[in-house]
Amino acid sequence: MSSGWNASHVTPDGAAWLASAGTYPRSTLALWEERPDAPIVLPCGAVFDVVSAPSMFGRRMLDRLWDDGPGSGPVAEFRGRMLLFAAPGTAQRLPALLEWEEWGAHGRDGGETGRTGAVPPLLCHGTGDAVTIPAPTESTSSARSGCRWLVAPDTRQPWLPGPEVLLWAAVRAARSAVRISIFPPVGQGAKVYDVSRRR
């Protein structure tokens, strides 16, 4: 791979890891040698799975992973969605874990509808699926289209979160989005102090 790649983008080792997901890794690497700004479609399931979240919610998940958790694996942005690269098998297991967590938190009988703290539908891509990933180097057109790396792969064996780690991040991201008002309704006259910022 080209040694002129910027370290803030995919490294040659990271590109080799991504290419290993495809049927013809050498062809993928050759394409990127010629056109390092070309996005490509790669299959999921063998080398990585991908969990796709709405952009704002995905950002909150990423914040939780880096601020309070173990960090993330590679992360890309594509057409208003966050693509979180995960360990193979995550796409099969995560939906069941999310369903269980929401059941445990809210109950199936008489549960709330339209919960403000609910995890939005996450798209889980695993065996049999393929995703478009950003080019190894960012170009002006890829930046305009919203197809770019946020956490670029930089090694041949990147750490990839599993379903439990992503469940943890999703639930905490949902909970962080809920704002509880401790102010009384207008006209009650009670004196209330906001202690929500106190640690």
Disulfide bonds with the S-S distance in Angstrom:
none
